[in-house]
Amino acid sequence: MNRSLFLFFTLFFLSLNLSAQEIKFKKLQTEQNLSSKHVQAIIKDSDGYMWFGTFNGLNRYDGIKTKIYLGDENDSSTINNNNIYDIFEGMDGDLWIKGIDTVFNVYNKDKGIFVDDFDEIKARYQLKSKGISKIFKDSQGRFWFLHPHNGLTIYNQGKEESRYLISDAAVEGSLSGNNVTDIQEDASGKFWLVYDNGTIDVLSGSSFKVDHRILIGEVLSHTQKYDLKITLDTEGDAWVYCPNHAFGAFLIDHKDFSVANINENF
């Protein structure tokens, strides 16, 4: 994807969440205590703080000043990797920090410490695997953990119980595969899952069984796996794209599930 097309899609997806209000921008620089100008992840947490994951540390911005979190090999309560790839807000408002090597730290806000004992974390939340690519919170307050090549864990914090979804050819309505790369929930409570081979499943919000299956893999390489992303626009249609590959984006109509490939030749 060329730079102009990538910029178009970036601005388009950002515009989906903007209302018709005046938007003001403020520039943060390293001179204002941002630990690095190379920002790889941004999230606004439930307390209103902005968090920035960078090449060199985690930054929390409160609207006035920035607090920097860096690892210290002599202090086990600090973050264990300063190169931060992604940030998710999980149970109890704790932050799940994904390092560039895919290893997670969980930042306990109440205690102000980072935890990386994933054997204990896996047991506490009854996770199917310690490998996690994404954490997603749905409209019912459940947390979905995407496990590379191991399906999904759905954790119900209120009931303190987990449910696992995997691909099983013997079970009707099971997942198309076990490597889900992204997930979104639509206005009707259904879940849209995209896989690394270009398959898309639409799951019932009650049974978690597949209602619809959509294939976009005809323009993708059958020998390559993709870190595909999915987002839903205000009309309920789905957009699937991969930032690192030059096939543009796929638009899936939520009514008839037709697929259009949107690219520079469209």
N, C-alpha and C positions, 0 to 999 in steps of 0.2 A: 504494500500500500504506500503510495507516495505521500510526502509530507502534507500537501494541501488537502488530500482526501482524508488523511488521518486527523488533521485539525478539524475538518468539517464534522466528522463523526464525533470527535471529542466534544466540540461545542454543542452538537445536537443532543447528545446524551445528557450533558449538563443542563441544557435548557428544559429538559423534561420535568425537572424538579423545581424550576424557578417560577414563582408567581409574578403577576404584573405589579411588582413593587420596585422601588428604587434600590438598586444594588450598589453598595459602596465597597471599594477594595482598599486594603491596607497592605503595604509591602513589608514583609519581614526579611531581614538580612542577617548575615552572620555577625555583623557589627552589633546587632541588637540581641546577641546571645543565642541565635539559632546555631546549633552545633555544626551544621553542614548545609551548603546550598543545594546538595543533592537529596531531594525529598522523594521517597519511594512509596509512602503510605500516609494517608490523612484520614482522621476520623473525629467526629464530634461525639463526645460521650453523653450519657444521660444527665450528668451534672453540668453540662454546658461547656466543658473544657475542650479545646482543640488539641489533638495529639498528632505529632509529625514523626514518622519513622524515617530516618536518614541513613546515609552511608556511615555516619559516625554518631550514633546515639539516638535516644528517644527524647522528644521535646514536648513539654506541656505548655500551652499558651492560654492564659486566662483573660485575654483582651488587653492586658497592660504589659505584662512581663512574661518571660519564658523561663521555665525550669527545665534543666537538662539532667537526664539520667544516663550515666555511663557505667560500664562494667568495671569491677575491681577484682582482680584475681585473688586478692586476700580477704574478700568479703563475699560470702556465699549468698547474701541477701540481695546483691545487685544483679543487674541483667547480665546474662552470660555471653551475649553477642551484640556488639554495637552496630552491626550492619543489619538494619531492620527492613524486612521485605513487606510485611503486612501487619495490620492491627485489627482486632475484632473485640467487641464488647460482649462478654459472656455473662454467666450467672453472677448474681449479686453485684453487678456493675464492674466486676474485675475485668482487666484488659488481658487479652491473649495476644502476645507479641510473637510474631513469626520471624525468625532470623533468616538470613539468606541461605542458610544450610537446611532450611525447613524445620529446624528445632524450635520448639515453643518455650517461652517463659510466660507464666501467669503473674500479672502484677496485682497483688492484694492491696486495694486502696485503703482499707481500714488499718492494716498493719504497716503499709508503706514499704513492702518488701516484694521481691521477685522470687517465684518458686519455679523450679525446673525438674522436680521429682515427678516424672510423668507416670511412673508405676502407681504412685499414690493417687494422682489425678485421674488416671484411667479407671482405677477401682472405685473412686468416690462417685464418679459420674457414669459408671457402668458403660464405658466406651468400648466399642467393638475393636478398636485399634488405637495405638498411640500415634500413628501417622494421621495427620489432619491437614487438609488443604484449605478448608474454609469453615467458618462458623456462621450460621444464619439464624436469626430470631424471627419466628413467624408471628402472625397476628394474635395467636392464642398464648403467646409467651413461651412456646416450646423452642428449644435450641436444636438445630440440625447440624451435625458434624459430618463433613464430607471426608471420607477416608480413601486415599488413593488405592485403587484396586481392591477395596474392601467394603464397598457400598456406603451405607449411611447409618448413623446413630441419631435417633430422635430422643432427646432428653426432656422429660416433663419435670420441671423443678418443683412444682406444687406437690406432685405425687412421689417425687424422688425415685422415678423409675424410667427405664430406657426401653426403646423399641428399635429393632434392627431391620433395615431394608436391604436386600441383596438381590442379585439376579439368580433365578432358579427356573430352569426350563420346565420343571415339573409343576410349578405353581402358576396358575393363571393370574395375569395382571402384575407379575413381579417385574422388577427393574429390567431394562434392556441390557444393562451391563453393570459392572462394579466400579467403574472409574468415572464418577460424576465430577465434572469440573466446575459447575456453577448451578445456582438455584435461585428462583424468584417465586413469589406468591402473587396471584392475581386478585382482583377485587371480589371474585366469587369464592375465594378460599382454596382454589386449586393451585398445585405446585408445578412449576415448569422446571424440568431438569435437563441439562445438556451434558453430553458425554464427550470424551476425547476423540471419538470417531465421527462426530457430527450428528449422532442420533439425538432426538429430543423426545422426552416423555412428559405427558401432562397427567399428573396424579390427582385422583379424587382427594378432596380435603378431609373426608371422613374415613374412607377405607384405606387410603394410601396405595390403592391399586391403580395401574396405568389405564386411563380412559382413552388416551390418544397417543399414537406414536408417529413421529414425523422424521423423515430422513432428508438430510441436506448433504450427505456425503458424496454425491455424484461429482462435485467439483473439487473434492478434497482428495489428497493422496491416500490410497488404501494402506500404504506402508508407514505412514506417519501418524503420530498422535498429537493432538492440539489442545492447548490450554484455552478452550473456548469460554467466552463470557456471554451471559444473557441478561437483558434488561427489558422491562415492559414499559411501553409508553402510555400516555394518558388515555388512549383509545383502547388499551388492553392488548395491543399487538406486541409481538415479541421481536426483539432484535438480537441476533447472534453474531459475534465477531471475535476475532483473535488479533490482538495488537501487533503481534510479531509476524503476521503472514499477510500476503498481498492479494487476498481474494475479496476484499471489501467487507460487506456485511450482508446477512440474510434477514429478510423481513417476513415474519410468519403471521398471517391474518388469523386472529383469534376466533373468527366465525367459521371459516371453511378450512383453516389450516393450510391454505395455499402458501407457497414459498416463492419469494422473489430475491434474486441475487443482486444487491445494489453495489455497484463498483464504478470506477472512473469511466467505463464504457456504457453505463446505464442511460 
